[in-house]
Amino acid sequence: MTPSEPTLTPTQACDRLQDLHGDATQALRDALARFVAGGPPPSAEERARFRYPALHLRWRDDGPVPVTRRAWAKLLAPGAYATTVTQPAAFRRYLLDQLQPLVAEYGAELRVAVSAQEMPYPYVLDGGDELAVGDISPAELARHFPTPLLSAVGDEIADGLWAAPPETPLPLGLFDAVRVDFSLRRLVHYTGTDWRAVQPWILLTNYQRYVDQFVAWGLAQLADPASPYDRLVAPGGVEVRRGEADAAARVAAAPWQRFQMPAYHVLRADGGGGKTIVNIGVGPANAKNITDHLAVLRPHCWLMVGHCGGLRQSQMIGDYVLAHGYLRRDKILDDLVPPEVPIPALAEVQMALQEAAAQVTGERGEALKQRLRTGTVVSYDDRNWELRWSQERRRINLSRAIAVDMESGTIAAQGYRLRVPYGTLLCVSDKPLHGEIKLPGAASAFYQRAVSEHLAISLAALDLLQDDLGRLHSRKLRSFDEPPFR
C-alpha cells in the first residue's frame, strides 16, 4: 500500500473486494473449462490472476486515541494491517460493520489490491465432483492449477502463535481467505446445506429430537403472517417458503440421514439474524470439528442444547443445568487451550438463558431454582466414564460438578478460543450415580415432555440476546494483541 494510492470508503472497499474476487473466480473457472475441453493449461501470467483480493488498512494515529467500550472494530496500535478476503458479497454486512467504526473513529485509511495468496481451484467449482473435472485427474489438475495446501491453512492467529515478520502488516482478522474457504466447503459437506444459509444465532445439539422440534417451530413461523421468518432450509438443498402448501412434506422428505451433522436454518424476510440448529452428534471431536468451521462465519452466539447426567441427589429428571463452569476432561483442546485456562461464563448469555427459562416455564425465584440449577459441568471424551468412577470421583467432588456430558466443555472452549459468545443449557435425562438410568420407556416419556420446552427456552434466549447485541461480544474473549475485526 503506497501513499499514492487513493484511500477508499468502507462501501468502496467492499465494492472493490467484490470486483477483484469476481474477476479471479471467473478467470479460474474459464481456465478450468478450457483445459477440461482439451485446451492449453493456464500460463504463468494467467495463473497470476487466480488470487484472492487483499484488504489493507493503515492507522497513522495523528490525533488522540479514540475511547470506546466496544470489544471489536478497535485498533490497539498504529501501523499497517491486512487480510485476504473471500466471498466478500456474502460477508459484506460483516465487513461494513467492522470498517465503518475504524474509519469514522480512528481515521483509518483503506485500500484494496490483489494479494499473493492463490485461490485453490476446488473453491470455485459449483458443486459436483471437487476432486476431478471431466476426465481430467486430480493429479493433472494439480500440475497446472492452485490446490488446497494444508501447510497454508491454520489457526495461528486465533491461537496467538503467529508472529508478523518484519515489514509485514498485522492481521486484520482471525481468519484469512484460504482458511475461510476451507471451512465453507467443510460446512457444506457436514451439514448438507449451503454455508450461506447458516444464520448468526446457532443451536448445537446431540439429539435429533431437538432438530424435529426446531423444524416444527420453523414451519409454525412460516405459517404465521406476523412472523419475521419466511424461509426454512433443510439438508440436501431443500428450501421452503411461506405460503407453500407442501412445506412440511418437503422438509420431512429432506435426505438428512446422508449427512454427518445435518443442519436446518430458519431465515428472516428482512435479512436479519435468523436461527440455525446443527445436530453435531455425540462426542467432543464432533463438537470441535463443526465449531472450527462455523467460526469463520463469525456468528453472534452458539448455544449447546442437549442432555446431561445429573450428579446431585436433589436433581430431578427433566431439570435444567445452566453451566457457569466446565471441568474439561474431554482432552481434545488441551494443547490449544490448556485445562488450567479458565473458560469464563458470559454474563449476557447466562442472564438471557435464565430470563428465557422464567418466561417459558412461568416460574421465578425459588420455584425456578428448583428446576434450573447453575453449576459446573464435567465433559468427558469417554461415554462410559461411569466405569472409571473410582478414579474420577475425587476430581468430580473437588470441582463441585452438578452434571456430566461429552460436548459442552469443548463448545465453550471453542467459543473462548475462536471469540464466539457461547453458553450451555442442558436437561437432566438420567442420574447415573443415583440409580436413575436412561431406560427406553422412561427415556421416551422424558423426551416427549422435556424437549419442546427446552428448545423454546433456547430460542427465547437467542431473541433476548439479539436485542442486546452491543454488549454480547464481550471483552472477555479478546486477547492483548487482538486483530481489529470481530
VEXPA-21038 format. One record per residue (C-alpha): x, y, z. Coordinates in steps of 0.5 Angstrom, whole numbers, padded with zeros to 4 digits, always signed. Each point is the difference from the previous one (the first is absolute). Example, Ala and Ser with C-alpha at 12.3 -4.5 7.8 and 13.67 -1.06 7.14 Angstrom:
! VEXPA-21038
+0025-0009+0016;+0002+0007-0002;
! end
This chain:
! VEXPA-21038
+0000+0000+0000;+0003+0006-0002;-0001+0008+0002;-0002+0001-0008;-0006-0005+0000;-0007+0003+0002;-0003-0002+0006;-0007-0003+0000;-0006+0001+0004;-0003-0007+0003;-0005+0000-0005;+0005+0001-0006;+0005-0005+0003;-0006-0005+0001;-0002+0001-0008;+0008-0001-0002;+0001-0006+0004;-0007-0003-0004;+0003+0002-0006;+0007-0003+0001;-0003-0006+0003;-0005-0001-0006;+0006+0001-0005;+0004-0005+0003;-0005-0005+0001;-0002+0001-0007;+0007-0001-0003;+0001-0006+0003;-0007-0003-0002;+0002+0002-0007;+0007-0003+0000;-0003-0007+0003;-0006+0000-0005;+0005+0001-0006;+0005-0005+0003;-0005-0005+0001;-0003+0001-0007;+0007-0002-0003;+0003+0007+0000;+0007+0002+0003;+0002+0001+0007;+0000+0007+0003;+0006+0004-0001;+0004+0003+0006;-0003+0007-0002;-0007-0003+0000;+0001-0004+0007;+0002+0006+0003;-0007+0002-0001;-0002-0005+0005;+0001+0003+0006;-0004+0003+0006;-0001+0007+0001;+0003+0004+0006;-0003+0005+0005;+0005+0005+0002;-0001+0005+0006;+0005+0005+0003;-0001+0004+0006;+0005+0006+0001;-0002+0002+0007;+0000+0007-0002;-0004+0002+0006;-0003-0002+0007;-0001-0008+0000;-0008-0001+0000;-0003-0002+0006;-0005-0006-0001;-0003-0005+0005;-0001-0004-0007;+0003-0007+0000;+0001+0000-0007;+0002+0004-0006;+0005+0004+0004;+0008+0001-0001;+0005-0001+0005;+0006+0002-0003;+0001+0005-0006;+0003-0003-0007;-0002-0005-0006;-0005-0005+0001;-0002-0005-0006;-0004-0006-0001;-0002-0004-0006;-0008-0001-0002;-0004-0005-0003;-0008+0000-0001;+0000+0008+0001;-0007+0000-0002;-0002-0004+0005;+0004+0003+0005;-0002+0007-0002;-0004+0002+0006;+0005-0003+0005;+0006+0004-0004;-0004+0006+0001;-0002-0001+0007;+0008+0000+0001;+0003+0005-0005;-0005+0006+0002;+0002+0001+0007;+0007-0001-0002;+0000+0006-0005;-0005+0004+0004;+0003+0000+0007;+0007-0001-0002;+0001+0003-0007;+0003-0007-0003;+0002+0000-0007;-0003-0006-0004;+0003-0003-0007;-0001-0006-0004;+0004-0004-0004;+0002-0007-0003;+0003-0004+0005;+0006-0005-0001;-0005-0006+0003;-0002-0004-0005;-0007-0003-0001;-0001-0007+0000;-0004-0003-0006;-0005-0004+0004;-0002+0006+0004;-0003+0003-0007;-0004-0006-0002;-0007+0000+0001;-0002-0007+0003;+0001-0007-0003;+0007-0003+0000;+0005+0004+0003;+0006-0004-0001;+0000-0001-0007;-0004+0004-0006;-0002-0004-0006;+0005-0006-0002;+0006+0004+0003;+0003-0003+0006;+0001+0004+0007;+0008-0001-0001;+0000+0003-0007;-0004+0006+0002;+0005+0001+0006;+0005+0001-0005;-0003+0006-0003;-0005+0003+0005;+0001+0002+0007;-0003-0005+0005;-0001+0000+0007;+0006-0001+0004;+0000-0002+0008;+0006+0004+0001;-0003+0006-0002;-0006-0001+0005;+0000+0001+0007;-0003+0004+0006;+0007+0003+0003;-0003+0007+0000;-0006-0002+0004;+0004-0005+0005;+0005+0006+0001;+0006-0004-0004;+0001+0005-0006;+0006+0005+0000;+0000+0005-0005;+0007+0000-0004;+0003+0007+0000;-0004+0005-0005;-0006-0005+0000;-0007+0003+0001;-0003-0002+0006;-0006-0005-0001;-0007+0004+0000;-0004-0006+0002;+0001-0007+0003;-0001-0004-0007;+0003+0001-0007;-0004-0001-0006;+0003-0007-0001;-0002-0002+0007;-0007+0002-0001;-0001-0003-0007;+0003-0007+0003;-0006+0001+0006;-0005+0002-0005;+0001-0007-0004;+0000-0004+0006;-0006+0003+0003;-0004-0002-0007;+0003-0007+0001;-0002-0001+0007;-0007+0004+0001;-0003-0002-0007;-0001+0008-0001;+0003+0006-0004;+0004+0003+0005;-0004+0007-0002;-0006-0003+0004;+0004+0000+0006;-0003+0005+0005;+0004+0004+0005;-0004-0003+0006;+0001-0007+0001;-0002-0006+0004;+0004-0006+0000;-0003-0007+0003;+0002-0007+0000;-0007-0003-0001;-0005+0000-0006;-0006+0001+0004;+0002+0008+0001;+0001+0000-0007;-0007-0002-0001;-0003+0005+0005;+0004+0005-0004;-0003-0002-0006;-0007+0000+0003;+0002+0007+0002;+0002+0003-0006;-0006-0003-0004;-0004+0004+0005;+0004+0006-0001;-0002-0001-0008;-0007-0001+0001;-0001+0007+0005;+0000+0006-0005;+0002+0004+0006;+0007-0004+0001;+0006+0004-0003;+0002-0007-0002;-0001-0002-0007;+0004-0006-0002;+0003-0007+0002;+0006-0003-0003;+0001-0008+0001;+0005-0004-0002;+0001-0003-0007;-0002+0007-0003;-0007+0000+0003;-0003+0007+0001;-0007+0002+0001;-0003+0007+0000;-0006+0003+0004;-0006-0002-0004;+0002-0006-0003;-0006-0006+0001;+0005-0006+0001;+0005+0003+0004;+0000-0005+0006;+0000-0006-0005;+0006+0003-0004;+0004+0001+0007;-0002-0007+0002;+0003-0003-0006;+0007+0004+0000;+0005-0005+0000;+0003+0002+0007;+0003-0007+0001;+0005+0001-0005;+0004+0005+0004;+0004-0001+0006;-0002+0007+0003;-0007+0002-0003;-0002+0007+0001;-0006+0004-0001;-0001+0007-0001;-0006+0005+0001;+0001+0007-0003;-0003+0006+0001;-0003+0004-0006;+0004+0007+0002;+0006-0004-0001;+0002+0001+0007;+0002-0005+0005;-0003-0007-0001;+0001-0006+0004;+0004-0007-0001;+0000-0007+0003;+0005-0005-0001;+0000-0007+0002;+0007-0001+0002;-0001-0007+0002;+0004-0003+0006;+0007+0002+0003;+0005+0006+0000;+0003-0002-0006;-0006+0002-0004;-0001+0006+0004;+0007+0003-0001;-0001-0002-0008;-0006+0004-0001;+0002+0006+0004;+0006+0000-0003;-0004+0001-0007;-0006+0004+0003;+0005+0005+0003;+0002+0003-0007;-0007+0003-0001;+0001+0004+0007;-0006-0002+0003;-0003+0004+0005;-0001-0006+0005;+0000-0007+0001;-0004-0004+0005;+0001-0007+0002;-0007-0003+0001;+0000-0007+0002;-0001-0006+0005;+0005-0001+0006;+0000-0005+0006;-0002+0004+0007;+0006-0001+0005;-0004+0002+0006;-0006-0004+0004;-0004+0006+0000;-0001+0001-0007;-0006-0003-0004;+0000-0003-0007;-0002+0006-0004;+0003+0005+0004;+0005+0005-0004;+0007+0002+0001;+0003+0006-0001;+0007+0000-0001;+0005+0005+0003;+0006-0004+0000;+0003-0006-0003;+0004-0006+0002;+0003-0001-0006;+0002-0008+0000;-0001+0000-0008;+0007+0001-0001;-0001+0002-0008;+0002+0007+0001;+0006-0001+0006;+0005+0002-0005;-0003+0007-0002;-0004+0002+0006;+0004-0004+0006;-0005-0002+0005;+0003+0005+0005;-0003+0005-0004;-0007+0002+0003;-0006+0001-0005;-0004+0005+0003;-0007+0001+0000;-0003+0005-0004;-0005+0005+0004;-0004+0002-0006;-0001-0007-0002;-0001-0003+0007;-0006+0005+0001;-0003-0001-0006;-0001-0007+0001;-0002+0001+0007;-0005+0005-0002;-0003-0004-0006;-0001-0006+0005;-0004+0004+0004;-0004+0003-0006;-0001-0007-0003;-0002-0004+0007;-0003+0006+0003;+0004-0002+0006;+0004+0005+0004;+0004+0001+0007;+0000-0007+0004;-0004-0003-0005;+0004+0001-0006;+0006-0002+0004;-0003-0007+0002;+0000-0001-0008;+0006+0004-0002;+0007-0001+0003;+0006+0003-0001;+0007-0003+0001;+0006-0004-0003;-0001-0005-0006;+0005-0005-0001;+0001-0002-0007;+0004-0007-0002;+0002-0003-0006;-0002-0007+0002;-0007-0001+0000;+0001-0006+0005;+0003+0005+0005;-0004-0004+0006;+0004-0006-0001;+0006+0004+0003;-0004+0003+0006;+0005-0002+0005;+0006+0004-0004;-0005+0006-0001;-0004+0001+0006;+0005+0005+0004;+0001+0004-0006;-0007+0001-0001;-0001+0001+0007;+0005+0006+0000;-0003+0003-0006;-0007+0000+0003;-0003-0002-0006;-0007-0001-0001;-0001-0003-0007;+0004-0004-0005;+0000+0000-0007;+0005-0001-0006;+0000+0006-0004;-0002+0007+0004;+0007+0001+0002;+0003-0001-0007;-0005+0005-0003;+0001+0005+0006;+0008+0000-0001;-0001+0000-0008;-0004+0007+0001;+0005+0002+0005;+0006-0001-0005;-0004+0002-0006;-0003+0006+0003;-0007-0002-0001;-0005+0001+0006;-0002-0006+0003;-0005-0004+0005;-0003-0006+0002;-0007-0002+0003;+0000-0008+0001;-0006-0004+0002;+0001-0006+0005;-0002-0006-0003;+0003-0005+0005;+0003+0000+0006;+0006-0006+0000;+0002+0001+0007;-0006-0001+0003;-0003-0006-0004;-0005+0004-0005;+0003-0002-0006;-0003+0001-0007;-0004-0006-0001;-0004+0000-0007;-0007+0001+0003;+0002+0006+0005;+0004+0003-0006;-0006+0000-0005;-0004+0004+0005;+0005+0004+0002;+0002+0002-0007;-0008+0002-0001;+0000+0004+0006;+0006+0004+0000;+0003+0001-0007;-0005+0005-0002;+0000+0005+0006;+0008-0001+0000;+0000+0002-0007;-0005+0006+0001;+0005+0003+0006;+0006+0000-0005;-0004+0003-0006;-0002+0005+0005;+0007+0002+0003;+0002+0001-0007;-0005+0005-0001;+0002+0004+0006;+0007+0000-0002;-0002+0002-0007;-0003+0006+0004;+0007+0002+0004;+0005-0002-0006;+0004+0006+0002;+0002-0003+0007;+0000-0007-0003;+0007+0000-0003;+0004+0000+0007;+0007+0003+0001;+0001-0007+0004;+0001-0003-0007;+0005+0005-0002;+0008-0001+0001;+0005+0005+0001;+0002+0000-0008;-0007-0001-0003;-0001+0001-0007;-0005+0006-0001;-0005-0004-0003;-0005-0004+0004;
! end
